[in-house]
Amino acid sequence: MRRSQITPPVSWTVGWRLVVGLLPSLVAVALVIGLFYYGEVGRSAPRVVLVVASVLAAVSLATTWLNARYFAARIMRLARAAEGPASAAPAPERRVDEFERIERAVGNLGSALSAAEAERERASAAADAQRQAEATMLAGVVSDSLAQLDEVRLPLHILLESRFGDLNENQEELLRDARNAADTIDTALRRLGQVADADRGALTANLEAVQINDVVRSVAPIARAAAVRHQAQLRLNLEPGLPRVPADRARLAEALALITVAAADATKADRPLEIATARDGSAAVVRLSPSTEPSVFAQRLLTVQGATWRVELDALALIVGAGPARSPHR
């Protein structure tokens, strides 16, 4: 049997259907009152009252019948969906109605949801433990590599600063390049070590009340030099009177410097590097344009002090002082 033959149009809400299903009772009450009045001795009901009562009774009966079939069809359909494909298990001894099937299905869904939530928590705990172990191992490798690198940097420094013999220009240039490369590796390893410390919870922030405009001004020379390398200009738009926010001044300045240099790489001669500050409730916002995604190291420096960021259409917004420091894995 088709659905259109069982139920009326489904555009009605369940509430309206229940109200319409209540109409037969109201009509019955009206008929009882009318018949009680006209049923007394010496009175007779007018023909129009009987006709209207008959029509209302027929309409009420039809409405009740259609609503009853509609709800029956919907309940049966829900029961069939809840029952799922037919199983090979033997049929139960007593007949199970549709509401019991739906109740069992809801119970099974609740059990499945609880099991999935427990599995998700176990997986999250296992992932956290693995991340901690990997970060600890990485921190150890970085520490050993820095110690070995110092053994390389020291002879290079001695050879360049203390002359044991005559070196030609090419030899001095090679030694300077080697020392610069060793210094670059040293910086990269130390940053990698801080990332590992942040991941294993060993990197703590030295929070203090910071005026965000002062931090931006301290980074401005680095940003201006990076913009000039790309034939661009630096444009500062600092809102006065910003509240002091809790932040780690040194790490915030380092992260901001890294992000501004990356933003300068995306500038053009006809597009300046813009840095603007604004208030966001009790927090301060630093917007850098053009937009760029912070590096992993900059992300850890921001997150360890509770700062957040969002990549907008044409700017990167840093929110400082919005809340307590959180784990870098958001």
VOPAGU-2260 file (C-alpha; in pm, 1 decimal, decimal comma):
REM VOPAGU-2260
SITE   aa  ch    i         X         Y         Z
SITE  MET   A    0       0,0       0,0       0,0
SITE  ARG   A    1     140,8     335,7     -95,1
SITE  ARG   A    2     207,5     602,3     161,1
SITE  SER   A    3     -28,2     850,0     -10,8
SITE  GLN   A    4    -309,6     601,1      40,1
SITE  ILE   A    5    -236,7     566,5     412,9
SITE  THR   A    6    -159,9     915,0     536,9
SITE  PRO   A    7    -274,5    1269,7     463,4
SITE  PRO   A    8     -17,8    1528,6     348,4
SITE  VAL   A    9     280,6    1534,8     585,3
SITE  SER   A   10     317,7    1914,3     583,5
SITE  TRP   A   11     125,0    1931,2     912,5
SITE  THR   A   12     320,9    1919,9    1233,3
SITE  VAL   A   13     254,3    1654,2    1492,9
SITE  GLY   A   14     115,4    1916,8    1728,4
SITE  TRP   A   15    -147,1    2027,8    1476,0
SITE  ARG   A   16    -241,9    1668,2    1409,7
SITE  LEU   A   17    -296,4    1611,0    1780,5
SITE  VAL   A   18    -510,1    1925,1    1800,0
SITE  VAL   A   19    -718,8    1810,2    1504,3
SITE  GLY   A   20    -748,0    1468,0    1664,9
SITE  LEU   A   21    -897,7    1640,1    1970,5
SITE  LEU   A   22   -1178,8    1799,1    1765,7
SITE  PRO   A   23   -1405,4    1489,4    1771,5
SITE  SER   A   24   -1420,3    1510,8    2150,8
SITE  LEU   A   25   -1512,0    1878,9    2132,7
SITE  VAL   A   26   -1781,4    1809,2    1872,3
SITE  ALA   A   27   -1915,9    1526,0    2086,3
SITE  VAL   A   28   -1943,6    1761,6    2384,0
SITE  ALA   A   29   -2129,4    2017,0    2171,4
SITE  LEU   A   30   -2367,5    1748,6    2040,4
SITE  VAL   A   31   -2437,9    1621,5    2390,2
SITE  ILE   A   32   -2518,3    1973,7    2511,3
SITE  GLY   A   33   -2744,1    2039,4    2211,3
SITE  LEU   A   34   -2925,8    1710,3    2238,3
SITE  PHE   A   35   -2967,9    1756,1    2612,8
SITE  TYR   A   36   -3135,7    2089,6    2547,6
SITE  TYR   A   37   -3357,6    1977,8    2263,8
SITE  GLY   A   38   -3432,3    1640,8    2420,3
SITE  GLU   A   39   -3655,4    1788,7    2689,3
SITE  VAL   A   40   -4035,9    1741,3    2672,0
SITE  GLY   A   41   -4205,5    1982,5    2437,3
SITE  ARG   A   42   -3893,7    2066,8    2235,9
SITE  SER   A   43   -3772,2    1930,9    1904,5
SITE  ALA   A   44   -3437,2    1986,4    1739,5
SITE  PRO   A   45   -3443,6    2203,8    1426,8
SITE  ARG   A   46   -3352,5    2028,2    1104,7
SITE  VAL   A   47   -3048,4    2252,2    1053,2
SITE  VAL   A   48   -2908,6    2147,3    1392,1
SITE  LEU   A   49   -2939,0    1781,7    1300,0
SITE  VAL   A   50   -2782,6    1840,4     957,8
SITE  VAL   A   51   -2490,9    2037,7    1102,1
SITE  ALA   A   52   -2443,5    1780,8    1376,9
SITE  SER   A   53   -2439,8    1500,6    1122,9
SITE  VAL   A   54   -2186,3    1683,7     904,0
SITE  LEU   A   55   -1963,5    1764,9    1200,5
SITE  ALA   A   56   -1979,0    1407,3    1321,7
SITE  ALA   A   57   -1882,3    1278,9     975,6
SITE  VAL   A   58   -1595,9    1528,6     943,7
SITE  SER   A   59   -1473,2    1446,1    1293,7
SITE  LEU   A   60   -1486,8    1074,6    1222,3
SITE  ALA   A   61   -1294,0    1119,7     895,9
SITE  THR   A   62   -1033,4    1341,5    1061,3
SITE  THR   A   63    -984,9    1097,6    1347,4
SITE  TRP   A   64    -954,4     807,0    1104,5
SITE  LEU   A   65    -694,9     984,8     887,8
SITE  ASN   A   66    -486,4    1095,0    1187,2
SITE  ALA   A   67    -502,7     750,5    1342,8
SITE  ARG   A   68    -381,7     590,1    1016,2
SITE  TYR   A   69    -110,9     853,9     981,1
SITE  PHE   A   70      33,8     791,4    1329,8
SITE  ALA   A   71      -1,7     415,3    1287,6
SITE  ALA   A   72     186,5     426,9     957,2
SITE  ARG   A   73     462,7     645,5    1096,4
SITE  ILE   A   74     505,3     426,0    1405,8
SITE  MET   A   75     518,5     111,1    1192,5
SITE  ARG   A   76     776,9     269,6     965,3
SITE  LEU   A   77     990,3     372,6    1264,1
SITE  ALA   A   78     956,1      24,2    1407,5
SITE  ARG   A   79    1068,3    -137,0    1080,0
SITE  ALA   A   80    1365,2     102,5    1060,0
SITE  ALA   A   81    1457,2      31,9    1422,0
SITE  GLU   A   82    1426,4    -344,9    1374,0
SITE  GLY   A   83    1673,5    -339,3    1084,3
SITE  PRO   A   84    1723,7    -636,4     851,8
SITE  ALA   A   85    1557,3    -960,8     949,5
SITE  SER   A   86    1782,0   -1177,8    1160,7
SITE  ALA   A   87    1804,5   -1550,9    1172,1
SITE  ALA   A   88    1732,9   -1556,6    1545,3
SITE  PRO   A   89    1412,2   -1731,5    1652,6
SITE  ALA   A   90    1107,9   -1512,7    1707,6
SITE  PRO   A   91    1032,2   -1413,7    2066,5
SITE  GLU   A   92     764,8   -1597,5    2255,2
SITE  ARG   A   93     541,4   -1294,3    2300,0
SITE  ARG   A   94     451,9   -1035,6    2040,7
SITE  VAL   A   95     659,9    -718,8    2055,7
SITE  ASP   A   96     478,6    -402,9    1956,6
SITE  GLU   A   97     622,4    -108,8    1765,2
SITE  PHE   A   98     696,4     104,9    2070,1
SITE  GLU   A   99     903,3    -171,2    2225,6
SITE  ARG   A  100    1103,2    -206,4    1905,1
SITE  ILE   A  101    1170,9     167,7    1896,9
SITE  GLU   A  102    1264,8     162,3    2265,7
SITE  ARG   A  103    1508,3    -123,9    2205,3
SITE  ALA   A  104    1660,7      57,9    1909,5
SITE  VAL   A  105    1707,8     374,0    2115,9
SITE  GLY   A  106    1864,4     164,5    2391,9
SITE  ASN   A  107    2101,4       0,6    2144,5
SITE  LEU   A  108    2196,5     340,5    2004,3
SITE  GLY   A  109    2266,8     467,3    2356,1
SITE  SER   A  110    2486,1     167,2    2428,1
SITE  ALA   A  111    2668,1     209,1    2097,6
SITE  LEU   A  112    2721,1     579,4    2168,6
SITE  SER   A  113    2860,5     504,8    2515,4
SITE  ALA   A  114    3094,6     242,1    2370,2
SITE  ALA   A  115    3209,2     481,8    2097,0
SITE  GLU   A  116    3270,6     757,6    2352,7
SITE  ALA   A  117    3471,5     521,0    2571,5
SITE  GLU   A  118    3673,5     406,2    2270,6
SITE  ARG   A  119    3736,0     767,2    2170,2
SITE  GLU   A  120    3863,2     848,8    2519,4
SITE  ARG   A  121    4091,8     543,6    2515,3
SITE  ALA   A  122    4224,5     640,4    2173,5
SITE  SER   A  123    4280,0     998,7    2289,6
SITE  ALA   A  124    4464,0     881,0    2601,0
SITE  ALA   A  125    4680,1     646,0    2392,2
SITE  ALA   A  126    4758,2     927,0    2146,8
SITE  ASP   A  127    4853,0    1161,8    2431,8
SITE  ALA   A  128    5081,4     898,2    2582,0
SITE  GLN   A  129    5245,6     833,5    2246,5
SITE  ARG   A  130    5290,3    1206,0    2186,2
SITE  GLN   A  131    5448,1    1246,0    2528,2
SITE  ALA   A  132    5688,1     960,0    2458,8
SITE  GLU   A  133    5782,2    1094,1    2116,1
SITE  ALA   A  134    5831,1    1446,9    2251,8
SITE  THR   A  135    6052,1    1314,4    2533,2
SITE  MET   A  136    6260,1    1116,5    2285,5
SITE  LEU   A  137    6288,0    1417,8    2055,1
SITE  ALA   A  138    6397,7    1640,9    2342,8
SITE  GLY   A  139    6673,0    1393,0    2426,8
SITE  VAL   A  140    6792,0    1378,4    2067,2
SITE  VAL   A  141    6796,8    1758,0    2045,1
SITE  SER   A  142    6995,6    1784,9    2367,6
SITE  ASP   A  143    7256,3    1536,0    2244,3
SITE  SER   A  144    7277,5    1706,7    1903,8
SITE  LEU   A  145    7333,1    2047,4    2064,9
SITE  ALA   A  146    7613,3    1905,8    2278,0
SITE  GLN   A  147    7783,0    1758,3    1970,1
SITE  LEU   A  148    7728,5    2079,6    1775,4
SITE  ASP   A  149    7903,1    2279,9    2046,3
SITE  GLU   A  150    8208,3    2059,7    1992,8
SITE  VAL   A  151    8207,8    2169,8    1629,4
SITE  ARG   A  152    8141,5    2538,0    1691,4
SITE  LEU   A  153    8421,0    2577,8    1945,1
SITE  PRO   A  154    8707,6    2475,9    1709,1
SITE  LEU   A  155    8562,5    2698,3    1436,0
SITE  HIS   A  156    8553,7    2991,3    1674,4
SITE  ILE   A  157    8910,7    2926,9    1785,5
SITE  LEU   A  158    9035,5    2899,9    1428,4
SITE  LEU   A  159    8874,0    3230,0    1330,9
SITE  GLU   A  160    8958,5    3432,4    1641,7
SITE  SER   A  161    9297,2    3286,4    1736,9
SITE  ARG   A  162    9538,4    3271,6    1444,3
SITE  PHE   A  163    9761,0    2964,0    1456,6
SITE  GLY   A  164    9887,0    3029,3    1110,9
SITE  ASP   A  165    9823,8    3229,0     800,5
SITE  LEU   A  166    9486,9    3166,1     634,9
SITE  ASN   A  167    9405,6    3289,7     291,6
SITE  GLU   A  168    9076,8    3462,1     214,8
SITE  ASN   A  169    8912,8    3149,6      78,7
SITE  GLN   A  170    8999,0    2951,2     391,8
SITE  GLU   A  171    8863,8    3226,6     617,8
SITE  GLU   A  172    8547,0    3248,2     412,3
SITE  LEU   A  173    8497,6    2872,3     434,0
SITE  LEU   A  174    8542,4    2881,8     811,9
SITE  ARG   A  175    8296,9    3173,4     845,1
SITE  ASP   A  176    8040,7    2989,5     633,6
SITE  ALA   A  177    8085,6    2678,8     844,2
SITE  ARG   A  178    8039,6    2877,9    1165,1
SITE  ASN   A  179    7728,7    3052,3    1025,9
SITE  ALA   A  180    7585,6    2716,9     924,6
SITE  ALA   A  181    7658,9    2577,1    1270,7
SITE  ASP   A  182    7488,4    2879,5    1431,4
SITE  THR   A  183    7185,0    2830,2    1206,7
SITE  ILE   A  184    7164,7    2462,7    1299,7
SITE  ASP   A  185    7200,2    2555,6    1665,7
SITE  THR   A  186    6904,5    2796,2    1641,2
SITE  ALA   A  187    6690,1    2540,8    1459,1
SITE  LEU   A  188    6770,0    2267,4    1711,8
SITE  ARG   A  189    6690,4    2492,2    2006,0
SITE  ARG   A  190    6354,9    2581,8    1851,7
SITE  LEU   A  191    6285,2    2214,9    1787,9
SITE  GLY   A  192    6370,5    2144,8    2150,8
SITE  GLN   A  193    6118,8    2406,6    2265,4
SITE  VAL   A  194    5851,2    2249,5    2045,6
SITE  ALA   A  195    5924,4    1912,2    2205,0
SITE  ASP   A  196    5914,6    2067,6    2553,2
SITE  ALA   A  197    5577,1    2228,5    2475,3
SITE  ASP   A  198    5437,1    1896,8    2353,2
SITE  ARG   A  199    5542,4    1716,0    2670,1
SITE  GLY   A  200    5430,5    1998,8    2899,2
SITE  ALA   A  201    5781,3    2102,4    3006,2
SITE  LEU   A  202    5769,5    2452,0    2852,0
SITE  THR   A  203    5626,1    2705,2    3094,7
SITE  ALA   A  204    5531,5    3066,2    3031,5
SITE  ASN   A  205    5652,2    3362,1    3237,4
SITE  LEU   A  206    5327,9    3558,4    3238,6
SITE  GLU   A  207    5322,9    3927,6    3321,2
SITE  ALA   A  208    5102,3    4227,4    3245,7
SITE  VAL   A  209    5208,3    4334,5    2897,3
SITE  GLN   A  210    5114,3    4637,2    2690,2
SITE  ILE   A  211    5067,3    4484,9    2347,3
SITE  ASN   A  212    5160,6    4805,8    2162,7
SITE  ASP   A  213    5504,1    4801,7    2329,0
SITE  VAL   A  214    5562,5    4446,6    2204,0
SITE  VAL   A  215    5461,9    4546,7    1850,6
SITE  ARG   A  216    5695,2    4847,8    1859,0
SITE  SER   A  217    5984,2    4625,8    1969,8
SITE  VAL   A  218    5924,1    4399,1    1669,7
SITE  ALA   A  219    5869,3    4687,0    1424,6
SITE  PRO   A  220    6239,5    4720,9    1318,6
SITE  ILE   A  221    6252,7    4351,1    1225,7
SITE  ALA   A  222    5924,1    4380,8    1035,5
SITE  ARG   A  223    6039,5    4696,5     856,0
SITE  ALA   A  224    6367,9    4536,0     749,8
SITE  ALA   A  225    6180,0    4228,9     620,2
SITE  ALA   A  226    5938,4    4450,2     426,6
SITE  VAL   A  227    6220,0    4655,3     275,0
SITE  ARG   A  228    6382,1    4336,6     142,5
SITE  HIS   A  229    6066,0    4290,2     -66,5
SITE  GLN   A  230    6048,9    4657,6    -172,6
SITE  ALA   A  231    5744,8    4709,8      50,6
SITE  GLN   A  232    5660,3    4940,9     338,6
SITE  LEU   A  233    5553,9    4878,5     696,4
SITE  ARG   A  234    5229,4    5035,8     812,1
SITE  LEU   A  235    5147,7    5042,2    1184,8
SITE  ASN   A  236    4799,0    5116,0    1314,3
SITE  LEU   A  237    4814,1    5089,3    1693,3
SITE  GLU   A  238    4499,7    5161,3    1890,6
SITE  PRO   A  239    4582,8    5370,9    2198,4
SITE  GLY   A  240    4470,7    5285,0    2547,3
SITE  LEU   A  241    4471,3    4908,2    2511,5
SITE  PRO   A  242    4448,1    4712,9    2837,4
SITE  ARG   A  243    4747,4    4526,8    2969,8
SITE  VAL   A  244    4712,5    4155,9    2905,7
SITE  PRO   A  245    4883,9    3855,1    3068,0
SITE  ALA   A  246    5151,8    3726,2    2831,4
SITE  ASP   A  247    5509,9    3607,6    2811,8
SITE  ARG   A  248    5675,6    3918,7    2666,5
SITE  ALA   A  249    5988,3    3749,6    2528,9
SITE  ARG   A  250    5808,1    3453,9    2369,3
SITE  LEU   A  251    5529,6    3677,0    2235,6
SITE  ALA   A  252    5783,7    3909,3    2071,8
SITE  GLU   A  253    5971,5    3613,2    1922,3
SITE  ALA   A  254    5652,0    3461,9    1780,6
SITE  LEU   A  255    5540,0    3799,1    1645,3
SITE  ALA   A  256    5878,6    3852,6    1479,7
SITE  LEU   A  257    5862,2    3512,6    1309,0
SITE  ILE   A  258    5508,7    3578,6    1185,2
SITE  THR   A  259    5586,3    3927,8    1055,0
SITE  VAL   A  260    5886,6    3799,5     861,1
SITE  ALA   A  261    5666,3    3529,6     706,2
SITE  ALA   A  262    5400,8    3790,7     625,8
SITE  ALA   A  263    5665,8    4013,1     467,7
SITE  ASP   A  264    5755,7    3729,7     231,3
SITE  ALA   A  265    5399,4    3752,5      93,9
SITE  THR   A  266    5405,2    4130,1      42,0
SITE  LYS   A  267    5458,7    4308,8    -286,3
SITE  ALA   A  268    5598,2    4647,0    -380,9
SITE  ASP   A  269    5246,6    4793,7    -412,9
SITE  ARG   A  270    5114,2    4629,2     -96,4
SITE  PRO   A  271    5248,3    4727,0     246,0
SITE  LEU   A  272    5297,2    4501,7     544,8
SITE  GLU   A  273    5028,8    4610,7     791,0
SITE  ILE   A  274    5027,6    4551,4    1166,3
SITE  ALA   A  275    4727,4    4675,6    1363,1
SITE  THR   A  276    4618,5    4636,0    1724,1
SITE  ALA   A  277    4268,6    4655,1    1869,2
SITE  ARG   A  278    4070,0    4572,7    2179,4
SITE  ASP   A  279    3860,0    4256,8    2206,8
SITE  GLY   A  280    3688,0    4275,9    2544,0
SITE  SER   A  281    3957,3    4219,1    2804,1
SITE  ALA   A  282    4195,2    4080,8    2540,7
SITE  ALA   A  283    4410,2    4247,4    2276,5
SITE  VAL   A  284    4416,9    4157,6    1907,3
SITE  VAL   A  285    4709,9    4193,6    1669,6
SITE  ARG   A  286    4620,6    4174,2    1300,2
SITE  LEU   A  287    4887,8    4117,5    1038,5
SITE  SER   A  288    4823,5    4158,8     668,3
SITE  PRO   A  289    4879,8    3983,7     432,9
SITE  SER   A  290    4754,6    3669,8     602,0
SITE  THR   A  291    4992,7    3385,0     676,5
SITE  GLU   A  292    4978,3    3064,3     877,8
SITE  PRO   A  293    5208,4    3071,0    1184,0
SITE  SER   A  294    5493,5    2824,0    1184,2
SITE  VAL   A  295    5484,3    2529,5    1423,7
SITE  PHE   A  296    5738,5    2698,3    1650,1
SITE  ALA   A  297    5540,2    3024,4    1655,0
SITE  GLN   A  298    5222,7    2829,8    1730,5
SITE  ARG   A  299    5382,9    2667,3    2034,6
SITE  LEU   A  300    5516,2    3001,7    2158,9
SITE  LEU   A  301    5166,2    3148,0    2135,8
SITE  THR   A  302    4973,3    2854,1    2276,3
SITE  VAL   A  303    5195,3    2800,5    2580,1
SITE  GLN   A  304    5090,8    3147,5    2705,9
SITE  GLY   A  305    4722,5    3107,2    2622,9
SITE  ALA   A  306    4721,3    3313,9    2303,4
SITE  THR   A  307    4508,2    3200,9    2009,7
SITE  TRP   A  308    4494,5    3289,3    1642,0
SITE  ARG   A  309    4260,7    3272,2    1348,6
SITE  VAL   A  310    4337,7    3303,0     979,3
SITE  GLU   A  311    4097,5    3554,8     827,2
SITE  LEU   A  312    4035,5    3641,7     464,4
SITE  ASP   A  313    4314,8    3896,9     436,9
SITE  ALA   A  314    4477,5    3898,5     780,4
SITE  LEU   A  315    4607,1    3683,7    1060,7
SITE  ALA   A  316    4452,5    3777,0    1396,3
SITE  LEU   A  317    4640,8    3699,9    1718,1
SITE  ILE   A  318    4429,3    3714,8    2036,0
SITE  VAL   A  319    4637,6    3768,5    2348,5
SITE  GLY   A  320    4504,0    3758,2    2703,0
SITE  ALA   A  321    4174,8    3585,6    2619,8
SITE  GLY   A  322    4219,8    3303,7    2869,9
SITE  PRO   A  323    4461,6    3077,9    3058,6
SITE  ALA   A  324    4739,5    2893,0    2886,5
SITE  ARG   A  325    4626,9    2573,5    2719,6
SITE  SER   A  326    4778,3    2265,0    2566,8
SITE  PRO   A  327    4916,6    2321,8    2216,8
SITE  HIS   A  328    4696,0    2037,2    2093,3
SITE  ARG   A  329    4365,8    2216,1    2067,3
